[in-house]
Amino acid sequence: MAAEVSIVVDFYERWSPEESRQPGERDLEQARALVARHGLDVTRSLIPELVRIVRGSWPECKSFSGAAGKYGAEAAKAYEQRLRCEERTQEAKARREQDREAAAREANRRLRLEERWQALAEAERAEIEQQVLAGRPELKGRHGILKLLCLDRLGELSEQEKA
């Protein structure tokens, strides 16, 4: 019973903070129905949505029972949409963070390969370059991409040595 009272009181405080209203029996019935349909936590969370919707659609509303009866389902739908939107935002944020971490790992890998490349003798570099050009002759004269592929080849050779 206290949960239903707190739900109704929350609605009235958000609806009209300057007025103090006590929940009526019909208000409590509507609160119980919302809790039965959506659970206590969701019902509490959808009250701000209910207030927002009722303010826009029925500003002369006088009671929680009327608001919940008429717009409760719409508020629940809006709450679920907001949750999905927040989840998508969090997922996108996590993906961006993973992408940043992957890019940092790749940059670090390239840096290590570049250091190893510079430490190679000229003949070893030329040999790796010839291996890459054997498979991709169109890259002759395209030094930037050729060097990246040479670094990749150096990484492959390093992996083969480890195995």
TIVO-2410 file (N, C-alpha, C; in nm, 3 decimals):
# residues 163
REC num residu      c1      c2      c3 atome chaine
REC   1      M   0.083  -0.120   0.000     N      A
REC   1      M   0.000   0.000   0.000    CA      A
REC   1      M   0.086   0.126   0.000     C      A
REC   2      A   0.197   0.122   0.077     N      A
REC   2      A   0.284   0.240   0.084    CA      A
REC   2      A   0.346   0.269  -0.052     C      A
REC   3      A   0.374   0.163  -0.130     N      A
REC   3      A   0.433   0.182  -0.263    CA      A
REC   3      A   0.337   0.257  -0.354     C      A
REC   4      E   0.210   0.219  -0.351     N      A
REC   4      E   0.111   0.286  -0.435    CA      A
REC   4      E   0.096   0.432  -0.395     C      A
REC   5      V   0.097   0.458  -0.264     N      A
REC   5      V   0.086   0.595  -0.216    CA      A
REC   5      V   0.205   0.677  -0.267     C      A
REC   6      S   0.325   0.620  -0.257     N      A
REC   6      S   0.443   0.695  -0.300    CA      A
REC   6      S   0.440   0.723  -0.451     C      A
REC   7      I   0.384   0.632  -0.528     N      A
REC   7      I   0.373   0.653  -0.673    CA      A
REC   7      I   0.279   0.769  -0.702     C      A
REC   8      V   0.165   0.768  -0.638     N      A
REC   8      V   0.066   0.873  -0.659    CA      A
REC   8      V   0.119   1.007  -0.610     C      A
REC   9      V   0.182   1.009  -0.493     N      A
REC   9      V   0.239   1.132  -0.438    CA      A
REC   9      V   0.346   1.186  -0.533     C      A
REC  10      D   0.428   1.098  -0.588     N      A
REC  10      D   0.531   1.141  -0.683    CA      A
REC  10      D   0.466   1.208  -0.804     C      A
REC  11      F   0.360   1.149  -0.856     N      A
REC  11      F   0.290   1.209  -0.969    CA      A
REC  11      F   0.242   1.349  -0.933     C      A
REC  12      Y   0.172   1.362  -0.820     N      A
REC  12      Y   0.117   1.493  -0.782    CA      A
REC  12      Y   0.226   1.597  -0.756     C      A
REC  13      E   0.338   1.553  -0.698     N      A
REC  13      E   0.448   1.648  -0.674    CA      A
REC  13      E   0.508   1.696  -0.805     C      A
REC  14      R   0.516   1.608  -0.902     N      A
REC  14      R   0.569   1.647  -1.033    CA      A
REC  14      R   0.466   1.728  -1.112     C      A
REC  15      W   0.339   1.692  -1.095     N      A
REC  15      W   0.233   1.758  -1.171    CA      A
REC  15      W   0.212   1.901  -1.124     C      A
REC  16      S   0.205   1.917  -0.993     N      A
REC  16      S   0.178   2.050  -0.937    CA      A
REC  16      S   0.249   2.063  -0.803     C      A
REC  17      P   0.377   2.099  -0.807     N      A
REC  17      P   0.456   2.103  -0.683    CA      A
REC  17      P   0.403   2.199  -0.578     C      A
REC  18      E   0.332   2.303  -0.621     N      A
REC  18      E   0.282   2.401  -0.523    CA      A
REC  18      E   0.158   2.352  -0.448     C      A
REC  19      E   0.092   2.248  -0.500     N      A
REC  19      E  -0.027   2.194  -0.433    CA      A
REC  19      E   0.009   2.064  -0.361     C      A
REC  20      S  -0.053   2.044  -0.248     N      A
REC  20      S  -0.036   1.919  -0.175    CA      A
REC  20      S  -0.165   1.839  -0.187     C      A
REC  21      R  -0.159   1.724  -0.251     N      A
REC  21      R  -0.279   1.642  -0.272    CA      A
REC  21      R  -0.258   1.507  -0.207     C      A
REC  22      Q  -0.361   1.456  -0.149     N      A
REC  22      Q  -0.359   1.323  -0.091    CA      A
REC  22      Q  -0.418   1.225  -0.192     C      A
REC  23      P  -0.359   1.107  -0.205     N      A
REC  23      P  -0.411   1.008  -0.299    CA      A
REC  23      P  -0.551   0.963  -0.259     C      A
REC  24      G  -0.637   0.955  -0.358     N      A
REC  24      G  -0.770   0.901  -0.336    CA      A
REC  24      G  -0.771   0.752  -0.366     C      A
REC  25      E  -0.884   0.688  -0.336     N      A
REC  25      E  -0.894   0.544  -0.357    CA      A
REC  25      E  -0.879   0.507  -0.505     C      A
REC  26      R  -0.935   0.588  -0.596     N      A
REC  26      R  -0.923   0.558  -0.739    CA      A
REC  26      R  -0.777   0.576  -0.785     C      A
REC  27      D  -0.708   0.674  -0.726     N      A
REC  27      D  -0.566   0.691  -0.755    CA      A
REC  27      D  -0.488   0.566  -0.717     C      A
REC  28      L  -0.516   0.515  -0.597     N      A
REC  28      L  -0.445   0.396  -0.548    CA      A
REC  28      L  -0.479   0.273  -0.633     C      A
REC  29      E  -0.604   0.262  -0.677     N      A
REC  29      E  -0.642   0.151  -0.765    CA      A
REC  29      E  -0.562   0.156  -0.895     C      A
REC  30      Q  -0.551   0.275  -0.954     N      A
REC  30      Q  -0.474   0.289  -1.078    CA      A
REC  30      Q  -0.326   0.258  -1.053     C      A
REC  31      A  -0.274   0.302  -0.940     N      A
REC  31      A  -0.134   0.273  -0.907    CA      A
REC  31      A  -0.112   0.123  -0.893     C      A
REC  32      R  -0.206   0.055  -0.825     N      A
REC  32      R  -0.196  -0.091  -0.811    CA      A
REC  32      R  -0.202  -0.160  -0.948     C      A
REC  33      A  -0.289  -0.110  -1.034     N      A
REC  33      A  -0.301  -0.169  -1.168    CA      A
REC  33      A  -0.170  -0.150  -1.247     C      A
REC  34      L  -0.110  -0.033  -1.238     N      A
REC  34      L   0.017  -0.009  -1.307    CA      A
REC  34      L   0.127  -0.100  -1.251     C      A
REC  35      V   0.131  -0.113  -1.119     N      A
REC  35      V   0.232  -0.199  -1.057    CA      A
REC  35      V   0.210  -0.344  -1.099     C      A
REC  36      A   0.085  -0.388  -1.102     N      A
REC  36      A   0.056  -0.525  -1.144    CA      A
REC  36      A   0.098  -0.548  -1.289     C      A
REC  37      R   0.080  -0.449  -1.373     N      A
REC  37      R   0.110  -0.460  -1.516    CA      A
REC  37      R   0.259  -0.448  -1.544     C      A
REC  38      H   0.327  -0.355  -1.475     N      A
REC  38      H   0.464  -0.323  -1.512    CA      A
REC  38      H   0.568  -0.351  -1.404     C      A
REC  39      G   0.525  -0.379  -1.283     N      A
REC  39      G   0.619  -0.397  -1.173    CA      A
REC  39      G   0.643  -0.262  -1.104     C      A
REC  40      L   0.688  -0.269  -0.980     N      A
REC  40      L   0.703  -0.148  -0.899    CA      A
REC  40      L   0.810  -0.055  -0.953     C      A
REC  41      D   0.928  -0.108  -0.985     N      A
REC  41      D   1.037  -0.021  -1.030    CA      A
REC  41      D   1.004   0.049  -1.161     C      A
REC  42      V   0.946  -0.025  -1.255     N      A
REC  42      V   0.911   0.037  -1.384    CA      A
REC  42      V   0.802   0.141  -1.364     C      A
REC  43      T   0.704   0.109  -1.280     N      A
REC  43      T   0.596   0.205  -1.255    CA      A
REC  43      T   0.652   0.335  -1.198     C      A
REC  44      R   0.743   0.322  -1.102     N      A
REC  44      R   0.804   0.443  -1.046    CA      A
REC  44      R   0.880   0.520  -1.154     C      A
REC  45      S   0.947   0.448  -1.240     N      A
REC  45      S   1.028   0.512  -1.343    CA      A
REC  45      S   0.946   0.575  -1.455     C      A
REC  46      L   0.825   0.525  -1.475     N      A
REC  46      L   0.746   0.583  -1.585    CA      A
REC  46      L   0.662   0.704  -1.543     C      A
REC  47      I   0.661   0.738  -1.415     N      A
REC  47      I   0.585   0.854  -1.369    CA      A
REC  47      I   0.631   0.983  -1.437     C      A
REC  48      P   0.762   1.009  -1.450     N      A
REC  48      P   0.802   1.131  -1.523    CA      A
REC  48      P   0.750   1.134  -1.667     C      A
REC  49      E   0.748   1.017  -1.732     N      A
REC  49      E   0.695   1.009  -1.868    CA      A
REC  49      E   0.545   1.039  -1.868     C      A
REC  50      L   0.474   0.985  -1.769     N      A
REC  50      L   0.330   1.009  -1.759    CA      A
REC  50      L   0.303   1.158  -1.742     C      A
REC  51      V   0.377   1.223  -1.656     N      A
REC  51      V   0.358   1.367  -1.634    CA      A
REC  51      V   0.385   1.444  -1.763     C      A
REC  52      R   0.493   1.410  -1.831     N      A
REC  52      R   0.528   1.479  -1.956    CA      A
REC  52      R   0.418   1.462  -2.062     C      A
REC  53      I   0.370   1.342  -2.077     N      A
REC  53      I   0.266   1.315  -2.178    CA      A
REC  53      I   0.136   1.385  -2.143     C      A
REC  54      V   0.095   1.376  -2.018     N      A
REC  54      V  -0.032   1.437  -1.976    CA      A
REC  54      V  -0.023   1.590  -1.986     C      A
REC  55      R   0.090   1.646  -1.951     N      A
REC  55      R   0.107   1.792  -1.964    CA      A
REC  55      R   0.083   1.836  -2.108     C      A
REC  56      G   0.133   1.757  -2.202     N      A
REC  56      G   0.119   1.794  -2.342    CA      A
REC  56      G  -0.018   1.762  -2.401     C      A
REC  57      S  -0.080   1.656  -2.353     N      A
REC  57      S  -0.205   1.610  -2.413    CA      A
REC  57      S  -0.330   1.649  -2.336     C      A
REC  58      W  -0.317   1.668  -2.207     N      A
REC  58      W  -0.435   1.694  -2.124    CA      A
REC  58      W  -0.394   1.782  -2.006     C      A
REC  59      P  -0.357   1.907  -2.032     N      A
REC  59      P  -0.305   1.994  -1.926    CA      A
REC  59      P  -0.406   2.025  -1.815     C      A
REC  60      E  -0.534   2.008  -1.843     N      A
REC  60      E  -0.634   2.036  -1.739    CA      A
REC  60      E  -0.664   1.915  -1.651     C      A
REC  61      C  -0.587   1.810  -1.665     N      A
REC  61      C  -0.604   1.688  -1.585    CA      A
REC  61      C  -0.599   1.723  -1.436     C      A
REC  62      K  -0.683   1.658  -1.358     N      A
REC  62      K  -0.691   1.687  -1.215    CA      A
REC  62      K  -0.648   1.571  -1.126     C      A
REC  63      S  -0.636   1.450  -1.183     N      A
REC  63      S  -0.609   1.336  -1.095    CA      A
REC  63      S  -0.512   1.236  -1.158     C      A
REC  64      F  -0.442   1.167  -1.070     N      A
REC  64      F  -0.354   1.060  -1.114    CA      A
REC  64      F  -0.436   0.950  -1.179     C      A
REC  65      S  -0.550   0.917  -1.121     N      A
REC  65      S  -0.630   0.808  -1.176    CA      A
REC  65      S  -0.671   0.837  -1.320     C      A
REC  66      G  -0.711   0.959  -1.347     N      A
REC  66      G  -0.747   0.996  -1.484    CA      A
REC  66      G  -0.627   0.991  -1.577     C      A
REC  67      A  -0.515   1.045  -1.531     N      A
REC  67      A  -0.394   1.047  -1.613    CA      A
REC  67      A  -0.346   0.905  -1.642     C      A
REC  68      A  -0.340   0.823  -1.538     N      A
REC  68      A  -0.291   0.686  -1.556    CA      A
REC  68      A  -0.387   0.603  -1.639     C      A
REC  69      G  -0.517   0.624  -1.617     N      A
REC  69      G  -0.615   0.548  -1.694    CA      A
REC  69      G  -0.610   0.582  -1.842     C      A
REC  70      K  -0.593   0.708  -1.872     N      A
REC  70      K  -0.596   0.751  -2.010    CA      A
REC  70      K  -0.461   0.739  -2.080     C      A
REC  71      Y  -0.351   0.766  -2.008     N      A
REC  71      Y  -0.218   0.774  -2.070    CA      A
REC  71      Y  -0.114   0.678  -2.011     C      A
REC  72      G  -0.156   0.589  -1.921     N      A
REC  72      G  -0.060   0.497  -1.858    CA      A
REC  72      G   0.013   0.408  -1.959     C      A
REC  73      A  -0.061   0.354  -2.055     N      A
REC  73      A   0.001   0.266  -2.155    CA      A
REC  73      A   0.098   0.345  -2.243     C      A
REC  74      E   0.060   0.466  -2.278     N      A
REC  74      E   0.147   0.550  -2.360    CA      A
REC  74      E   0.275   0.586  -2.283     C      A
REC  75      A   0.260   0.613  -2.154     N      A
REC  75      A   0.377   0.645  -2.071    CA      A
REC  75      A   0.470   0.524  -2.060     C      A
REC  76      A   0.412   0.405  -2.046     N      A
REC  76      A   0.494   0.284  -2.039    CA      A
REC  76      A   0.570   0.263  -2.170     C      A
REC  77      K   0.502   0.287  -2.281     N      A
REC  77      K   0.566   0.274  -2.412    CA      A
REC  77      K   0.680   0.376  -2.426     C      A
REC  78      A   0.654   0.500  -2.385     N      A
REC  78      A   0.757   0.604  -2.393    CA      A
REC  78      A   0.876   0.569  -2.303     C      A
REC  79      Y   0.847   0.515  -2.186     N      A
REC  79      Y   0.954   0.475  -2.094    CA      A
REC  79      Y   1.039   0.365  -2.156     C      A
REC  80      E   0.975   0.264  -2.215     N      A
REC  80      E   1.047   0.155  -2.281    CA      A
REC  80      E   1.132   0.208  -2.397     C      A
REC  81      Q   1.078   0.301  -2.474     N      A
REC  81      Q   1.154   0.359  -2.584    CA      A
REC  81      Q   1.276   0.434  -2.532     C      A
REC  82      R   1.258   0.508  -2.423     N      A
REC  82      R   1.370   0.581  -2.365    CA      A
REC  82      R   1.477   0.484  -2.316     C      A
REC  83      L   1.434   0.372  -2.255     N      A
REC  83      L   1.531   0.272  -2.210    CA      A
REC  83      L   1.609   0.214  -2.327     C      A
REC  84      R   1.537   0.179  -2.435     N      A
REC  84      R   1.604   0.124  -2.553    CA      A
REC  84      R   1.702   0.225  -2.612     C      A
REC  85      C   1.661   0.350  -2.614     N      A
REC  85      C   1.749   0.456  -2.666    CA      A
REC  85      C   1.874   0.467  -2.579     C      A
REC  86      E   1.857   0.465  -2.448     N      A
REC  86      E   1.971   0.471  -2.357    CA      A
REC  86      E   2.062   0.350  -2.375     C      A
REC  87      E   2.001   0.232  -2.395     N      A
REC  87      E   2.081   0.111  -2.418    CA      A
REC  87      E   2.162   0.124  -2.546     C      A
REC  88      R   2.097   0.173  -2.653     N      A
REC  88      R   2.169   0.191  -2.779    CA      A
REC  88      R   2.282   0.291  -2.763     C      A
REC  89      T   2.256   0.396  -2.687     N      A
REC  89      T   2.360   0.496  -2.663    CA      A
REC  89      T   2.478   0.433  -2.588     C      A
REC  90      Q   2.449   0.353  -2.487     N      A
REC  90      Q   2.555   0.287  -2.411    CA      A
REC  90      Q   2.631   0.187  -2.498     C      A
REC  91      E   2.557   0.113  -2.582     N      A
REC  91      E   2.623   0.018  -2.672    CA      A
REC  91      E   2.714   0.091  -2.770     C      A
REC  92      A   2.665   0.202  -2.824     N      A
REC  92      A   2.747   0.280  -2.918    CA      A
REC  92      A   2.871   0.335  -2.848     C      A
REC  93      K   2.854   0.380  -2.726     N      A
REC  93      K   2.967   0.431  -2.649    CA      A
REC  93      K   3.068   0.320  -2.624     C      A
REC  94      A   3.020   0.201  -2.590     N      A
REC  94      A   3.110   0.088  -2.566    CA      A
REC  94      A   3.183   0.050  -2.695     C      A
REC  95      R   3.110   0.050  -2.809     N      A
REC  95      R   3.173   0.020  -2.937    CA      A
REC  95      R   3.281   0.122  -2.971     C      A
REC  96      R   3.251   0.251  -2.948     N      A
REC  96      R   3.351   0.354  -2.975    CA      A
REC  96      R   3.475   0.333  -2.888     C      A
REC  97      E   3.454   0.298  -2.763     N      A
REC  97      E   3.566   0.273  -2.673    CA      A
REC  97      E   3.647   0.152  -2.721     C      A
REC  98      Q   3.578   0.046  -2.762     N      A
REC  98      Q   3.648  -0.071  -2.815    CA      A
REC  98      Q   3.725  -0.035  -2.941     C      A
REC  99      D   3.665   0.046  -3.027     N      A
REC  99      D   3.733   0.089  -3.149    CA      A
REC  99      D   3.856   0.172  -3.117     C      A
REC 100      R   3.844   0.260  -3.018     N      A
REC 100      R   3.961   0.341  -2.976    CA      A
REC 100      R   4.073   0.251  -2.923     C      A
REC 101      E   4.034   0.154  -2.841     N      A
REC 101      E   4.134   0.063  -2.785    CA      A
REC 101      E   4.200  -0.019  -2.896     C      A
REC 102      A   4.120  -0.066  -2.992     N      A
REC 102      A   4.175  -0.143  -3.103    CA      A
REC 102      A   4.268  -0.056  -3.187     C      A
REC 103      A   4.230   0.067  -3.211     N      A
REC 103      A   4.315   0.159  -3.288    CA      A
REC 103      A   4.445   0.186  -3.214     C      A
REC 104      A   4.438   0.200  -3.083     N      A
REC 104      A   4.559   0.223  -3.004    CA      A
REC 104      A   4.650   0.100  -3.008     C      A
REC 105      R   4.589  -0.020  -2.999     N      A
REC 105      R   4.669  -0.142  -3.008    CA      A
REC 105      R   4.735  -0.152  -3.145     C      A
REC 106      E   4.659  -0.120  -3.250     N      A
REC 106      E   4.713  -0.126  -3.386    CA      A
REC 106      E   4.825  -0.024  -3.404     C      A
REC 107      A   4.808   0.095  -3.352     N      A
REC 107      A   4.913   0.198  -3.363    CA      A
REC 107      A   5.038   0.152  -3.289     C      A
REC 108      N   5.019   0.091  -3.174     N      A
REC 108      N   5.132   0.041  -3.096    CA      A
REC 108      N   5.202  -0.073  -3.171     C      A
REC 109      R   5.123  -0.161  -3.232     N      A
REC 109      R   5.180  -0.271  -3.311    CA      A
REC 109      R   5.260  -0.216  -3.428     C      A
REC 110      R   5.203  -0.117  -3.497     N      A
REC 110      R   5.273  -0.056  -3.612    CA      A
REC 110      R   5.403   0.012  -3.568     C      A
REC 111      L   5.399   0.078  -3.454     N      A
REC 111      L   5.519   0.143  -3.402    CA      A
REC 111      L   5.629   0.041  -3.374     C      A
REC 112      R   5.591  -0.070  -3.309     N      A
REC 112      R   5.689  -0.175  -3.281    CA      A
REC 112      R   5.745  -0.234  -3.410     C      A
REC 113      L   5.656  -0.255  -3.509     N      A
REC 113      L   5.701  -0.309  -3.638    CA      A
REC 113      L   5.793  -0.210  -3.709     C      A
REC 114      E   5.760  -0.082  -3.702     N      A
REC 114      E   5.843   0.021  -3.764    CA      A
REC 114      E   5.983   0.022  -3.701     C      A
REC 115      E   5.987   0.008  -3.569     N      A
REC 115      E   6.117   0.004  -3.500    CA      A
REC 115      E   6.197  -0.119  -3.545     C      A
REC 116      R   6.128  -0.232  -3.557     N      A
REC 116      R   6.197  -0.355  -3.602    CA      A
REC 116      R   6.241  -0.340  -3.747     C      A
REC 117      W   6.157  -0.276  -3.829     N      A
REC 117      W   6.189  -0.254  -3.971    CA      A
REC 117      W   6.318  -0.171  -3.983     C      A
REC 118      Q   6.324  -0.064  -3.903     N      A
REC 118      Q   6.441   0.022  -3.909    CA      A
REC 118      Q   6.567  -0.050  -3.861     C      A
REC 119      A   6.549  -0.149  -3.774     N      A
REC 119      A   6.664  -0.223  -3.721    CA      A
REC 119      A   6.714  -0.330  -3.819     C      A
REC 120      L   6.634  -0.362  -3.921     N      A
REC 120      L   6.675  -0.463  -4.018    CA      A
REC 120      L   6.785  -0.408  -4.109     C      A
REC 121      A   6.865  -0.499  -4.157     N      A
REC 121      A   6.966  -0.462  -4.257    CA      A
REC 121      A   6.893  -0.429  -4.387     C      A
REC 122      E   6.956  -0.349  -4.470     N      A
REC 122      E   6.895  -0.307  -4.598    CA      A
REC 122      E   6.857  -0.429  -4.683     C      A
REC 123      A   6.943  -0.531  -4.682     N      A
REC 123      A   6.916  -0.651  -4.762    CA      A
REC 123      A   6.789  -0.723  -4.713     C      A
REC 124      E   6.770  -0.727  -4.580     N      A
REC 124      E   6.650  -0.793  -4.525    CA      A
REC 124      E   6.524  -0.716  -4.563     C      A
REC 125      R   6.533  -0.584  -4.557     N      A
REC 125      R   6.418  -0.501  -4.597    CA      A
REC 125      R   6.387  -0.523  -4.745     C      A
REC 126      A   6.489  -0.526  -4.828     N      A
REC 126      A   6.469  -0.546  -4.971    CA      A
REC 126      A   6.407  -0.682  -4.999     C      A
REC 127      E   6.448  -0.784  -4.923     N      A
REC 127      E   6.391  -0.918  -4.941    CA      A
REC 127      E   6.242  -0.919  -4.907     C      A
REC 128      I   6.205  -0.857  -4.797     N      A
REC 128      I   6.063  -0.850  -4.759    CA      A
REC 128      I   5.985  -0.771  -4.863     C      A
REC 129      E   6.043  -0.663  -4.911     N      A
REC 129      E   5.977  -0.582  -5.013    CA      A
REC 129      E   5.953  -0.665  -5.140     C      A
REC 130      Q   6.051  -0.746  -5.177     N      A
REC 130      Q   6.037  -0.831  -5.296    CA      A
REC 130      Q   5.928  -0.936  -5.275     C      A
REC 131      Q   5.918  -0.989  -5.153     N      A
REC 131      Q   5.812  -1.087  -5.122    CA      A
REC 131      Q   5.674  -1.023  -5.140     C      A
REC 132      V   5.660  -0.901  -5.091     N      A
REC 132      V   5.531  -0.831  -5.103    CA      A
REC 132      V   5.503  -0.800  -5.249     C      A
REC 133      L   5.602  -0.749  -5.321     N      A
REC 133      L   5.582  -0.714  -5.462    CA      A
REC 133      L   5.555  -0.837  -5.549     C      A
REC 134      A   5.606  -0.953  -5.508     N      A
REC 134      A   5.580  -1.075  -5.584    CA      A
REC 134      A   5.430  -1.106  -5.586     C      A
REC 135      G   5.365  -1.079  -5.478     N      A
REC 135      G   5.220  -1.102  -5.471    CA      A
REC 135      G   5.138  -0.983  -5.517     C      A
REC 136      R   5.196  -0.865  -5.513     N      A
REC 136      R   5.123  -0.743  -5.549    CA      A
REC 136      R   5.210  -0.652  -5.635     C      A
REC 137      P   5.240  -0.692  -5.759     N      A
REC 137      P   5.332  -0.613  -5.842    CA      A
REC 137      P   5.281  -0.472  -5.874     C      A
REC 138      E   5.150  -0.451  -5.866     N      A
REC 138      E   5.094  -0.318  -5.895    CA      A
REC 138      E   5.134  -0.213  -5.792     C      A
REC 139      L   5.196  -0.257  -5.682     N      A
REC 139      L   5.236  -0.163  -5.578    CA      A
REC 139      L   5.374  -0.102  -5.601     C      A
REC 140      K   5.441  -0.146  -5.704     N      A
REC 140      K   5.575  -0.091  -5.733    CA      A
REC 140      K   5.560   0.060  -5.755     C      A
REC 141      G   5.639   0.136  -5.685     N      A
REC 141      G   5.634   0.282  -5.695    CA      A
REC 141      G   5.533   0.346  -5.600     C      A
REC 142      R   5.452   0.268  -5.532     N      A
REC 142      R   5.355   0.321  -5.435    CA      A
REC 142      R   5.412   0.295  -5.295     C      A
REC 143      H   5.505   0.379  -5.258     N      A
REC 143      H   5.588   0.355  -5.140    CA      A
REC 143      H   5.510   0.349  -5.008     C      A
REC 144      G   5.408   0.432  -4.993     N      A
REC 144      G   5.334   0.436  -4.866    CA      A
REC 144      G   5.264   0.305  -4.838     C      A
REC 145      I   5.184   0.258  -4.932     N      A
REC 145      I   5.110   0.133  -4.912    CA      A
REC 145      I   5.205   0.014  -4.911     C      A
REC 146      L   5.308   0.022  -4.993     N      A
REC 146      L   5.406  -0.086  -4.997    CA      A
REC 146      L   5.473  -0.101  -4.860     C      A
REC 147      K   5.506   0.011  -4.798     N      A
REC 147      K   5.571   0.002  -4.667    CA      A
REC 147      K   5.477  -0.057  -4.563     C      A
REC 148      L   5.351  -0.018  -4.567     N      A
REC 148      L   5.254  -0.076  -4.472    CA      A
REC 148      L   5.244  -0.227  -4.490     C      A
REC 149      L   5.240  -0.271  -4.613     N      A
REC 149      L   5.232  -0.414  -4.638    CA      A
REC 149      L   5.362  -0.485  -4.601     C      A
REC 150      C   5.474  -0.418  -4.616     N      A
REC 150      C   5.602  -0.474  -4.572    CA      A
REC 150      C   5.603  -0.490  -4.419     C      A
REC 151      L   5.550  -0.392  -4.350     N      A
REC 151      L   5.541  -0.403  -4.204    CA      A
REC 151      L   5.450  -0.519  -4.164     C      A
REC 152      D   5.338  -0.533  -4.236     N      A
REC 152      D   5.249  -0.646  -4.208    CA      A
REC 152      D   5.321  -0.778  -4.232     C      A
REC 153      R   5.397  -0.785  -4.342     N      A
REC 153      R   5.473  -0.907  -4.374    CA      A
REC 153      R   5.576  -0.934  -4.265     C      A
REC 154      L   5.642  -0.830  -4.218     N      A
REC 154      L   5.738  -0.846  -4.108    CA      A
REC 154      L   5.669  -0.903  -3.985     C      A
REC 155      G   5.550  -0.854  -3.957     N      A
REC 155      G   5.473  -0.907  -3.844    CA      A
REC 155      G   5.438  -1.053  -3.864     C      A
REC 156      E   5.400  -1.091  -3.987     N      A
REC 156      E   5.370  -1.232  -4.016    CA      A
REC 156      E   5.493  -1.319  -3.997     C      A
REC 157      L   5.606  -1.271  -4.045     N      A
REC 157      L   5.731  -1.347  -4.031    CA      A
REC 157      L   5.766  -1.363  -3.883     C      A
REC 158      S   5.744  -1.260  -3.805     N      A
REC 158      S   5.772  -1.267  -3.661    CA      A
REC 158      S   5.683  -1.371  -3.595     C      A
REC 159      E   5.556  -1.375  -3.635     N      A
REC 159      E   5.462  -1.472  -3.579    CA      A
REC 159      E   5.504  -1.614  -3.616     C      A
REC 160      Q   5.551  -1.631  -3.741     N      A
REC 160      Q   5.596  -1.765  -3.785    CA      A
REC 160      Q   5.719  -1.810  -3.706     C      A
REC 161      E   5.806  -1.716  -3.675     N      A
REC 161      E   5.925  -1.750  -3.597    CA      A
REC 161      E   5.888  -1.793  -3.455     C      A
REC 162      K   5.785  -1.729  -3.400     N      A
REC 162      K   5.742  -1.763  -3.264    CA      A
REC 162      K   5.681  -1.903  -3.258     C      A
REC 163      A   5.612  -1.941  -3.366     N      A
REC 163      A   5.543  -2.070  -3.369    CA      A
REC 163      A   5.634  -2.185  -3.392     C      A
***
